[in-house]
Each structure stands twice: as C-alpha cells, then as structure tokens.
Amino acid sequence: VQLQAFGGGLVQAGGSLRLSCAASGIILGINTMGWYRQAPGKQREQVAVITSGGITTYADSAKGRFTISRDNIKNMVFLQMDSLKPEDTAVYYCKFNTNVRGGMAYWGKGTLVTVSS
C-alpha cells in the first residue's frame, strides 16, 4: 500500500492550495495523519497533524493559515493552505501512523508546492 499526495503546484504569494492524500489500498489501524514538508537544503519538518479523534496540531508557521482535516471513511487527509508565502515553498509529504506492527508508518511520495513572490 502506498500513499499519494496531490494538489501541489505554482501559486502566487497570498494564494491558496488544497493538498490531498490517499492510500492505494486498505490500511488498518490508522491513528494520526499528518503533513510534513521539506524545503531545499532544509530538514523535513512537521506542518500539521490530526488524530483519529480530530485533534489537530500545527507548526507555528502554519497556525492561522493552514487547516488539516481527514476523512476516516475514505482514509484521506487534506491540507487547506491559505495566505501562502514564498517560504512555504517545499515538497509536502503526507504520513499515516498506525497502531499495528509496532506502530508502522506510511509516507506519501510528496507533492511540490511553489509560492512565487
């Protein structure tokens, strides 16, 4: 089973994008879903995470601008990004954490978001 993130693209500063992530098959025991990003020359960082109960956590850089949500029936996670800034430019990855096999995690292949000034 693989995760695929999509919805990235080129947008001007101040614009919006909505990222989506879906699994290619059934994944059992999903608890948290999250979005991470990696800018050129930088380490991958957590952007937002949502628990199975809907509790959300955001990086300081994302608070007030990004909204994470999930569809527990379709096993999808979304990231609505508003008021985008050039420093949001990065490859965005989704991640599903599970409570099976000792906490197996699945990573998506990433989608590129480019914000022009």
N, CA, C and O atoms as CSV, one atom per row, in Angstrom:
chain,resi,resn,atom,element,x,y,z
A,1,VAL,N,N,0.848,-1.189,0.000
A,1,VAL,CA,C,0.000,0.000,0.000
A,1,VAL,C,C,0.886,1.241,0.000
A,1,VAL,O,O,1.867,1.326,0.739
A,2,GLN,N,N,0.521,2.187,-0.835
A,2,GLN,CA,C,1.274,3.436,-0.917
A,2,GLN,C,C,0.350,4.623,-0.704
A,2,GLN,O,O,-0.855,4.559,-0.947
A,3,LEU,N,N,0.955,5.705,-0.244
A,3,LEU,CA,C,0.226,6.959,-0.134
A,3,LEU,C,C,0.616,7.855,-1.294
A,3,LEU,O,O,1.768,7.866,-1.727
A,4,GLN,N,N,-0.342,8.593,-1.785
A,4,GLN,CA,C,-0.070,9.538,-2.856
A,4,GLN,C,C,-0.630,10.887,-2.467
A,4,GLN,O,O,-1.823,11.032,-2.203
A,5,ALA,N,N,0.250,11.871,-2.435
A,5,ALA,CA,C,-0.170,13.240,-2.172
A,5,ALA,C,C,-0.328,13.962,-3.494
A,5,ALA,O,O,0.471,13.766,-4.410
A,6,PHE,N,N,-1.337,14.784,-3.599
A,6,PHE,CA,C,-1.542,15.553,-4.825
A,6,PHE,C,C,-2.202,16.887,-4.485
A,6,PHE,O,O,-2.720,17.091,-3.387
A,7,GLY,N,N,-2.165,17.777,-5.459
A,7,GLY,CA,C,-2.753,19.095,-5.269
A,7,GLY,C,C,-1.733,20.211,-5.224
A,7,GLY,O,O,-2.100,21.382,-5.127
A,8,GLY,N,N,-0.449,19.866,-5.294
A,8,GLY,CA,C,0.571,20.908,-5.290
A,8,GLY,C,C,0.601,21.652,-6.608
A,8,GLY,O,O,-0.093,21.298,-7.561
A,9,GLY,N,N,1.415,22.684,-6.643
A,9,GLY,CA,C,1.527,23.460,-7.863
A,9,GLY,C,C,2.186,24.786,-7.607
A,9,GLY,O,O,2.771,25.017,-6.549
A,10,LEU,N,N,2.085,25.658,-8.591
A,10,LEU,CA,C,2.658,27.006,-8.513
A,10,LEU,C,C,1.541,27.990,-8.195
A,10,LEU,O,O,0.495,28.000,-8.844
A,11,VAL,N,N,1.785,28.814,-7.185
A,11,VAL,CA,C,0.781,29.796,-6.783
A,11,VAL,C,C,1.497,31.077,-6.360
A,11,VAL,O,O,2.630,31.040,-5.881
A,12,GLN,N,N,0.834,32.183,-6.541
A,12,GLN,CA,C,1.415,33.459,-6.109
A,12,GLN,C,C,1.241,33.633,-4.607
A,12,GLN,O,O,0.336,33.063,-3.997
A,13,ALA,N,N,2.119,34.425,-4.033
A,13,ALA,CA,C,2.007,34.732,-2.611
A,13,ALA,C,C,0.618,35.301,-2.315
A,13,ALA,O,O,0.094,36.134,-3.054
A,14,GLY,N,N,0.048,34.828,-1.220
A,14,GLY,CA,C,-1.297,35.229,-0.842
A,14,GLY,C,C,-2.365,34.291,-1.354
A,14,GLY,O,O,-3.525,34.392,-0.955
A,15,GLY,N,N,-1.994,33.391,-2.223
A,15,GLY,CA,C,-2.949,32.451,-2.796
A,15,GLY,C,C,-3.187,31.235,-1.913
A,15,GLY,O,O,-2.683,31.149,-0.794
A,16,SER,N,N,-3.962,30.302,-2.438
A,16,SER,CA,C,-4.357,29.110,-1.691
A,16,SER,C,C,-4.143,27.848,-2.522
A,16,SER,O,O,-4.188,27.865,-3.752
A,17,LEU,N,N,-3.913,26.775,-1.811
A,17,LEU,CA,C,-3.860,25.441,-2.411
A,17,LEU,C,C,-4.485,24.460,-1.420
A,17,LEU,O,O,-4.468,24.674,-0.208
A,18,ARG,N,N,-5.029,23.391,-1.965
A,18,ARG,CA,C,-5.571,22.325,-1.124
A,18,ARG,C,C,-4.880,21.021,-1.500
A,18,ARG,O,O,-4.999,20.541,-2.627
A,19,LEU,N,N,-4.171,20.470,-0.560
A,19,LEU,CA,C,-3.487,19.198,-0.776
A,19,LEU,C,C,-4.372,18.058,-0.293
A,19,LEU,O,O,-5.125,18.197,0.670
A,20,SER,N,N,-4.264,16.939,-0.977
A,20,SER,CA,C,-4.988,15.736,-0.589
A,20,SER,C,C,-4.017,14.564,-0.562
A,20,SER,O,O,-2.992,14.575,-1.245
A,21,CYS,N,N,-4.343,13.574,0.218
A,21,CYS,CA,C,-3.507,12.378,0.305
A,21,CYS,C,C,-4.421,11.178,0.470
A,21,CYS,O,O,-5.325,11.172,1.305
A,22,ALA,N,N,-4.168,10.171,-0.337
A,22,ALA,CA,C,-4.985,8.968,-0.287
A,22,ALA,C,C,-4.095,7.737,-0.363
A,22,ALA,O,O,-2.989,7.778,-0.902
A,23,ALA,N,N,-4.595,6.663,0.178
A,23,ALA,CA,C,-3.874,5.396,0.129
A,23,ALA,C,C,-4.333,4.582,-1.072
A,23,ALA,O,O,-5.487,4.665,-1.495
A,24,SER,N,N,-3.420,3.805,-1.608
A,24,SER,CA,C,-3.748,2.984,-2.775
A,24,SER,C,C,-4.523,1.736,-2.397
A,24,SER,O,O,-5.079,1.057,-3.260
A,25,GLY,N,N,-4.559,1.435,-1.109
A,25,GLY,CA,C,-5.283,0.255,-0.646
A,25,GLY,C,C,-5.743,0.444,0.780
A,25,GLY,O,O,-5.750,1.559,1.300
A,26,ILE,N,N,-6.117,-0.627,1.395
A,26,ILE,CA,C,-6.616,-0.568,2.772
A,26,ILE,C,C,-5.453,-0.556,3.756
A,26,ILE,O,O,-4.537,-1.372,3.663
A,27,ILE,N,N,-5.503,0.373,4.689
A,27,ILE,CA,C,-4.533,0.431,5.781
A,27,ILE,C,C,-5.306,0.305,7.084
A,27,ILE,O,O,-6.204,1.098,7.369
A,28,LEU,N,N,-4.952,-0.688,7.857
A,28,LEU,CA,C,-5.645,-0.924,9.121
A,28,LEU,C,C,-4.976,-0.167,10.265
A,28,LEU,O,O,-3.766,0.056,10.256
A,29,GLY,N,N,-5.774,0.220,11.235
A,29,GLY,CA,C,-5.232,0.777,12.461
A,29,GLY,C,C,-4.643,2.163,12.349
A,29,GLY,O,O,-3.731,2.507,13.100
A,30,ILE,N,N,-5.150,2.977,11.416
A,30,ILE,CA,C,-4.623,4.336,11.287
A,30,ILE,C,C,-4.998,5.153,12.514
A,30,ILE,O,O,-6.165,5.189,12.903
A,31,ASN,N,N,-4.026,5.803,13.123
A,31,ASN,CA,C,-4.378,6.755,14.178
A,31,ASN,C,C,-4.117,8.170,13.694
A,31,ASN,O,O,-5.056,8.830,13.249
A,32,THR,N,N,-2.911,8.661,13.756
A,32,THR,CA,C,-2.691,10.035,13.313
A,32,THR,C,C,-2.374,10.099,11.820
A,32,THR,O,O,-1.795,9.181,11.240
A,33,MET,N,N,-2.770,11.199,11.238
A,33,MET,CA,C,-2.416,11.542,9.857
A,33,MET,C,C,-1.743,12.902,9.915
A,33,MET,O,O,-2.100,13.748,10.735
A,34,GLY,N,N,-0.785,13.101,9.054
A,34,GLY,CA,C,-0.084,14.378,9.131
A,34,GLY,C,C,0.498,14.814,7.811
A,34,GLY,O,O,0.594,14.049,6.852
A,35,TRP,N,N,0.882,16.072,7.799
A,35,TRP,CA,C,1.571,16.678,6.663
A,35,TRP,C,C,2.926,17.187,7.130
A,35,TRP,O,O,3.054,17.773,8.205
A,36,TYR,N,N,3.917,16.953,6.309
A,36,TYR,CA,C,5.277,17.385,6.566
A,36,TYR,C,C,5.776,18.061,5.298
A,36,TYR,O,O,5.206,17.882,4.222
A,37,ARG,N,N,6.831,18.829,5.431
A,37,ARG,CA,C,7.396,19.465,4.242
A,37,ARG,C,C,8.907,19.543,4.349
A,37,ARG,O,O,9.483,19.563,5.437
A,38,GLN,N,N,9.519,19.586,3.190
A,38,GLN,CA,C,10.968,19.714,3.132
A,38,GLN,C,C,11.327,20.717,2.055
A,38,GLN,O,O,11.087,20.496,0.868
A,39,ALA,N,N,11.902,21.816,2.488
A,39,ALA,CA,C,12.354,22.848,1.564
A,39,ALA,C,C,13.779,22.515,1.122
A,39,ALA,O,O,14.485,21.780,1.813
A,40,PRO,N,N,14.203,23.046,-0.014
A,40,PRO,CA,C,15.563,22.774,-0.495
A,40,PRO,C,C,16.608,23.137,0.545
A,40,PRO,O,O,16.610,24.247,1.077
A,41,GLY,N,N,17.497,22.195,0.830
A,41,GLY,CA,C,18.569,22.447,1.763
A,41,GLY,C,C,18.187,22.408,3.222
A,41,GLY,O,O,19.006,22.706,4.092
A,42,LYS,N,N,16.937,22.040,3.500
A,42,LYS,CA,C,16.475,22.019,4.885
A,42,LYS,C,C,15.978,20.627,5.258
A,42,LYS,O,O,15.715,19.784,4.401
A,43,GLN,N,N,15.859,20.416,6.567
A,43,GLN,CA,C,15.336,19.146,7.045
A,43,GLN,C,C,13.818,19.103,6.908
A,43,GLN,O,O,13.151,20.137,6.870
A,44,ARG,N,N,13.294,17.894,6.836
A,44,ARG,CA,C,11.854,17.731,6.795
A,44,ARG,C,C,11.259,18.174,8.127
A,44,ARG,O,O,11.799,17.858,9.187
A,45,GLU,N,N,10.155,18.899,8.073
A,45,GLU,CA,C,9.526,19.389,9.289
A,45,GLU,C,C,8.045,19.073,9.285
A,45,GLU,O,O,7.414,18.964,8.233
A,46,GLN,N,N,7.507,18.928,10.484
A,46,GLN,CA,C,6.081,18.690,10.631
A,46,GLN,C,C,5.319,19.974,10.399
A,46,GLN,O,O,5.697,21.031,10.905
A,47,VAL,N,N,4.248,19.884,9.637
A,47,VAL,CA,C,3.402,21.041,9.367
A,47,VAL,C,C,2.118,20.966,10.188
A,47,VAL,O,O,1.751,21.919,10.875
A,48,ALA,N,N,1.446,19.833,10.110
A,48,ALA,CA,C,0.182,19.676,10.818
A,48,ALA,C,C,-0.108,18.194,11.003
A,48,ALA,O,O,0.242,17.363,10.165
A,49,VAL,N,N,-0.754,17.886,12.114
A,49,VAL,CA,C,-1.119,16.503,12.427
A,49,VAL,C,C,-2.540,16.487,12.954
A,49,VAL,O,O,-2.970,17.417,13.637
A,50,ILE,N,N,-3.266,15.425,12.635
A,50,ILE,CA,C,-4.634,15.273,13.138
A,50,ILE,C,C,-4.807,13.853,13.654
A,50,ILE,O,O,-4.437,12.888,12.986
A,51,THR,N,N,-5.371,13.737,14.843
A,51,THR,CA,C,-5.603,12.419,15.423
A,51,THR,C,C,-6.882,11.806,14.875
A,51,THR,O,O,-7.650,12.462,14.171
A,52,SER,N,N,-7.097,10.552,15.206
A,52,SER,CA,C,-8.318,9.876,14.770
A,52,SER,C,C,-9.559,10.535,15.366
A,52,SER,O,O,-10.654,10.421,14.817
A,53,GLY,N,N,-9.382,11.213,16.476
A,53,GLY,CA,C,-10.495,11.912,17.103
A,53,GLY,C,C,-10.663,13.336,16.657
A,53,GLY,O,O,-11.556,14.039,17.130
A,54,GLY,N,N,-9.807,13.777,15.745
A,54,GLY,CA,C,-9.946,15.116,15.194
A,54,GLY,C,C,-9.154,16.203,15.895
A,54,GLY,O,O,-9.326,17.384,15.592
A,55,ILE,N,N,-8.298,15.829,16.816
A,55,ILE,CA,C,-7.457,16.829,17.489
A,55,ILE,C,C,-6.313,17.208,16.562
A,55,ILE,O,O,-5.634,16.343,16.009
A,56,THR,N,N,-6.107,18.500,16.398
A,56,THR,CA,C,-5.106,18.982,15.452
A,56,THR,C,C,-3.950,19.680,16.143
A,56,THR,O,O,-4.108,20.284,17.204
A,57,THR,N,N,-2.797,19.586,15.528
A,57,THR,CA,C,-1.588,20.268,15.988
A,57,THR,C,C,-0.932,20.901,14.773
A,57,THR,O,O,-0.815,20.276,13.719
A,58,TYR,N,N,-0.504,22.155,14.933
A,58,TYR,CA,C,0.107,22.881,13.825
A,58,TYR,C,C,1.481,23.420,14.212
A,58,TYR,O,O,1.720,23.791,15.362
A,59,ALA,N,N,2.361,23.454,13.245
A,59,ALA,CA,C,3.611,24.185,13.423
A,59,ALA,C,C,3.275,25.660,13.543
A,59,ALA,O,O,2.268,26.126,13.010
A,60,ASP,N,N,4.122,26.385,14.243
A,60,ASP,CA,C,3.873,27.818,14.415
A,60,ASP,C,C,3.729,28.520,13.066
A,60,ASP,O,O,2.928,29.444,12.921
A,61,SER,N,N,4.501,28.079,12.094
A,61,SER,CA,C,4.478,28.717,10.774
A,61,SER,C,C,3.161,28.484,10.038
A,61,SER,O,O,2.831,29.214,9.104
A,62,ALA,N,N,2.406,27.464,10.460
A,62,ALA,CA,C,1.165,27.105,9.784
A,62,ALA,C,C,-0.085,27.603,10.512
A,62,ALA,O,O,-1.167,27.662,9.926
A,63,LYS,N,N,0.063,27.950,11.757
A,63,LYS,CA,C,-1.105,28.359,12.556
A,63,LYS,C,C,-1.794,29.574,11.953
A,63,LYS,O,O,-1.155,30.565,11.599
A,64,GLY,N,N,-3.105,29.472,11.846
A,64,GLY,CA,C,-3.896,30.580,11.320
A,64,GLY,C,C,-3.977,30.641,9.810
A,64,GLY,O,O,-4.772,31.403,9.259
A,65,ARG,N,N,-3.163,29.846,9.134
A,65,ARG,CA,C,-3.168,29.863,7.670
A,65,ARG,C,C,-3.516,28.508,7.060
A,65,ARG,O,O,-4.133,28.440,5.998
A,66,PHE,N,N,-3.121,27.444,7.730
A,66,PHE,CA,C,-3.349,26.095,7.208
A,66,PHE,C,C,-4.399,25.381,8.059
A,66,PHE,O,O,-4.513,25.619,9.261
A,67,THR,N,N,-5.159,24.505,7.410
A,67,THR,CA,C,-6.154,23.705,8.117
A,67,THR,C,C,-6.049,22.261,7.658
A,67,THR,O,O,-6.161,21.965,6.469
A,68,ILE,N,N,-5.836,21.373,8.607
A,68,ILE,CA,C,-5.769,19.957,8.298
A,68,ILE,C,C,-7.112,19.311,8.617
A,68,ILE,O,O,-7.767,19.665,9.598
A,69,SER,N,N,-7.512,18.365,7.781
A,69,SER,CA,C,-8.753,17.632,8.017
A,69,SER,C,C,-8.585,16.220,7.472
A,69,SER,O,O,-7.635,15.930,6.744
A,70,ARG,N,N,-9.506,15.358,7.831
A,70,ARG,CA,C,-9.396,13.969,7.390
A,70,ARG,C,C,-10.769,13.377,7.125
A,70,ARG,O,O,-11.780,13.827,7.663
A,71,ASP,N,N,-10.774,12.367,6.292
A,71,ASP,CA,C,-11.978,11.585,6.012
A,71,ASP,C,C,-11.676,10.165,6.459
A,71,ASP,O,O,-10.932,9.442,5.796
A,72,ASN,N,N,-12.249,9.771,7.577
A,72,ASN,CA,C,-11.925,8.471,8.156
A,72,ASN,C,C,-12.537,7.302,7.372
A,72,ASN,O,O,-12.096,6.161,7.502
A,73,ILE,N,N,-13.540,7.593,6.570
A,73,ILE,CA,C,-14.144,6.525,5.777
A,73,ILE,C,C,-13.293,6.246,4.545
A,73,ILE,O,O,-13.061,5.092,4.184
A,74,LYS,N,N,-12.840,7.298,3.915
A,74,LYS,CA,C,-12.031,7.150,2.707
A,74,LYS,C,C,-10.542,7.061,3.007
A,74,LYS,O,O,-9.732,6.850,2.105
A,75,ASN,N,N,-10.180,7.223,4.292
A,75,ASN,CA,C,-8.765,7.225,4.687
A,75,ASN,C,C,-7.974,8.243,3.873
A,75,ASN,O,O,-6.986,7.920,3.214
A,76,MET,N,N,-8.437,9.453,3.943
A,76,MET,CA,C,-7.760,10.548,3.257
A,76,MET,C,C,-7.474,11.674,4.257
A,76,MET,O,O,-8.166,11.839,5.262
A,77,VAL,N,N,-6.445,12.425,3.944
A,77,VAL,CA,C,-6.124,13.598,4.749
A,77,VAL,C,C,-5.928,14.765,3.804
A,77,VAL,O,O,-5.457,14.602,2.678
A,78,PHE,N,N,-6.299,15.950,4.278
A,78,PHE,CA,C,-6.274,17.142,3.451
A,78,PHE,C,C,-5.525,18.259,4.177
A,78,PHE,O,O,-5.454,18.288,5.406
A,79,LEU,N,N,-4.978,19.163,3.398
A,79,LEU,CA,C,-4.354,20.354,3.981
A,79,LEU,C,C,-4.777,21.554,3.149
A,79,LEU,O,O,-4.351,21.716,2.006
A,80,GLN,N,N,-5.607,22.381,3.730
A,80,GLN,CA,C,-6.001,23.633,3.087
A,80,GLN,C,C,-4.982,24.691,3.477
A,80,GLN,O,O,-4.788,24.971,4.659
A,81,MET,N,N,-4.342,25.267,2.492
A,81,MET,CA,C,-3.296,26.248,2.740
A,81,MET,C,C,-3.733,27.589,2.164
A,81,MET,O,O,-3.929,27.722,0.956
A,82,ASP,N,N,-3.881,28.557,3.014
A,82,ASP,CA,C,-4.275,29.906,2.613
A,82,ASP,C,C,-3.163,30.890,2.943
A,82,ASP,O,O,-2.252,30.582,3.712
A,83,SER,N,N,-3.248,32.067,2.357
A,83,SER,CA,C,-2.260,33.121,2.607
A,83,SER,C,C,-0.844,32.588,2.452
A,83,SER,O,O,0.016,32.825,3.300
A,84,LEU,N,N,-0.615,31.880,1.381
A,84,LEU,CA,C,0.684,31.250,1.173
A,84,LEU,C,C,1.790,32.285,1.023
A,84,LEU,O,O,1.589,33.377,0.492
A,85,LYS,N,N,2.961,31.903,1.510
A,85,LYS,CA,C,4.144,32.763,1.465
A,85,LYS,C,C,5.249,32.046,0.692
A,85,LYS,O,O,5.244,30.819,0.597
A,86,PRO,N,N,6.183,32.795,0.147
A,86,PRO,CA,C,7.300,32.139,-0.558
A,86,PRO,C,C,8.029,31.118,0.313
A,86,PRO,O,O,8.525,30.113,-0.195
A,87,GLU,N,N,8.096,31.365,1.608
A,87,GLU,CA,C,8.797,30.423,2.492
A,87,GLU,C,C,8.017,29.126,2.710
A,87,GLU,O,O,8.519,28.203,3.352
A,88,ASP,N,N,6.811,29.052,2.186
A,88,ASP,CA,C,6.067,27.797,2.224
A,88,ASP,C,C,6.472,26.858,1.080
A,88,ASP,O,O,6.022,25.714,1.021
A,89,THR,N,N,7.306,27.343,0.192
A,89,THR,CA,C,7.770,26.526,-0.923
A,89,THR,C,C,8.524,25.304,-0.405
A,89,THR,O,O,9.491,25.426,0.347
A,90,ALA,N,N,8.065,24.129,-0.821
A,90,ALA,CA,C,8.647,22.877,-0.332
A,90,ALA,C,C,7.949,21.709,-1.009
A,90,ALA,O,O,6.929,21.869,-1.679
A,91,VAL,N,N,8.520,20.546,-0.817
A,91,VAL,CA,C,7.811,19.318,-1.156
A,91,VAL,C,C,7.025,18.899,0.079
A,91,VAL,O,O,7.582,18.780,1.170
A,92,TYR,N,N,5.752,18.681,-0.100
A,92,TYR,CA,C,4.869,18.326,1.012
A,92,TYR,C,C,4.583,16.823,0.980
A,92,TYR,O,O,4.236,16.260,-0.059
A,93,TYR,N,N,4.737,16.201,2.128
A,93,TYR,CA,C,4.541,14.771,2.265
A,93,TYR,C,C,3.425,14.500,3.272
A,93,TYR,O,O,3.277,15.213,4.265
A,94,CYS,N,N,2.650,13.465,2.996
A,94,CYS,CA,C,1.672,13.025,3.976
A,94,CYS,C,C,2.197,11.768,4.668
A,94,CYS,O,O,3.022,11.032,4.128
A,95,LYS,N,N,1.701,11.557,5.853
A,95,LYS,CA,C,2.131,10.415,6.651
A,95,LYS,C,C,0.955,9.875,7.440
A,95,LYS,O,O,0.194,10.627,8.049
A,96,PHE,N,N,0.821,8.560,7.419
A,96,PHE,CA,C,-0.184,7.890,8.238
A,96,PHE,C,C,0.551,7.061,9.286
A,96,PHE,O,O,1.421,6.262,8.942
A,97,ASN,N,N,0.218,7.240,10.534
A,97,ASN,CA,C,0.740,6.389,11.602
A,97,ASN,C,C,-0.318,5.356,11.970
A,97,ASN,O,O,-1.511,5.661,11.998
A,98,THR,N,N,0.120,4.147,12.248
A,98,THR,CA,C,-0.822,3.098,12.619
A,98,THR,C,C,-0.464,2.523,13.983
A,98,THR,O,O,0.616,2.770,14.519
A,99,ASN,N,N,-1.392,1.753,14.527
A,99,ASN,CA,C,-1.162,1.086,15.802
A,99,ASN,C,C,-0.977,-0.417,15.598
A,99,ASN,O,O,-1.229,-1.214,16.502
A,100,VAL,N,N,-0.540,-0.786,14.411
A,100,VAL,CA,C,-0.266,-2.196,14.132
A,100,VAL,C,C,1.211,-2.367,13.822
A,100,VAL,O,O,1.907,-1.419,13.458
A,101,ARG,N,N,1.663,-3.589,13.974
A,101,ARG,CA,C,3.063,-3.918,13.694
A,101,ARG,C,C,4.017,-2.973,14.409
A,101,ARG,O,O,4.987,-2.497,13.819
A,102,GLY,N,N,3.745,-2.707,15.657
A,102,GLY,CA,C,4.623,-1.847,16.434
A,102,GLY,C,C,4.561,-0.380,16.059
A,102,GLY,O,O,5.468,0.381,16.397
A,103,GLY,N,N,3.530,0.024,15.379
A,103,GLY,CA,C,3.389,1.425,15.005
A,103,GLY,C,C,3.938,1.733,13.625
A,103,GLY,O,O,4.687,2.694,13.445
A,104,MET,N,N,3.570,0.929,12.669
A,104,MET,CA,C,4.062,1.120,11.304
A,104,MET,C,C,3.567,2.442,10.736
A,104,MET,O,O,2.420,2.832,10.952
A,105,ALA,N,N,4.437,3.120,10.014
A,105,ALA,CA,C,4.087,4.398,9.404
A,105,ALA,C,C,4.192,4.314,7.888
A,105,ALA,O,O,5.034,3.595,7.350
A,106,TYR,N,N,3.341,5.044,7.219
A,106,TYR,CA,C,3.338,5.119,5.767
A,106,TYR,C,C,3.603,6.566,5.353
A,106,TYR,O,O,3.028,7.501,5.911
A,107,TRP,N,N,4.477,6.731,4.374
A,107,TRP,CA,C,4.783,8.052,3.841
A,107,TRP,C,C,4.333,8.149,2.397
A,107,TRP,O,O,4.455,7.195,1.628
A,108,GLY,N,N,3.810,9.316,2.036
A,108,GLY,CA,C,3.483,9.573,0.649
A,108,GLY,C,C,4.717,10.031,-0.107
A,108,GLY,O,O,5.743,10.346,0.497
A,109,LYS,N,N,4.618,10.066,-1.417
A,109,LYS,CA,C,5.758,10.421,-2.260
A,109,LYS,C,C,5.993,11.917,-2.353
A,109,LYS,O,O,7.046,12.343,-2.827
A,110,GLY,N,N,5.062,12.705,-1.922
A,110,GLY,CA,C,5.269,14.140,-1.906
A,110,GLY,C,C,4.714,14.854,-3.124
A,110,GLY,O,O,4.630,14.307,-4.223
A,111,THR,N,N,4.340,16.096,-2.879
A,111,THR,CA,C,3.862,16.963,-3.953
A,111,THR,C,C,4.505,18.331,-3.769
A,111,THR,O,O,4.574,18.849,-2.654
A,112,LEU,N,N,4.970,18.906,-4.859
A,112,LEU,CA,C,5.725,20.158,-4.792
A,112,LEU,C,C,4.787,21.358,-4.760
A,112,LEU,O,O,3.884,21.488,-5.587
A,113,VAL,N,N,5.023,22.216,-3.799
A,113,VAL,CA,C,4.322,23.490,-3.698
A,113,VAL,C,C,5.338,24.597,-3.898
A,113,VAL,O,O,6.338,24.668,-3.183
A,114,THR,N,N,5.083,25.456,-4.863
A,114,THR,CA,C,5.966,26.579,-5.144
A,114,THR,C,C,5.161,27.867,-5.034
A,114,THR,O,O,4.153,28.046,-5.718
A,115,VAL,N,N,5.616,28.750,-4.173
A,115,VAL,CA,C,4.932,30.023,-3.962
A,115,VAL,C,C,5.838,31.135,-4.470
A,115,VAL,O,O,6.946,31.327,-3.967
A,116,SER,N,N,5.366,31.853,-5.453
A,116,SER,CA,C,6.160,32.935,-6.038
A,116,SER,C,C,5.834,34.253,-5.356
A,116,SER,O,O,4.714,34.481,-4.897
A,117,SER,N,N,6.835,35.108,-5.302
A,117,SER,CA,C,6.644,36.408,-4.633
A,117,SER,C,C,6.133,37.463,-5.602
A,117,SER,O,O,5.918,38.609,-5.209
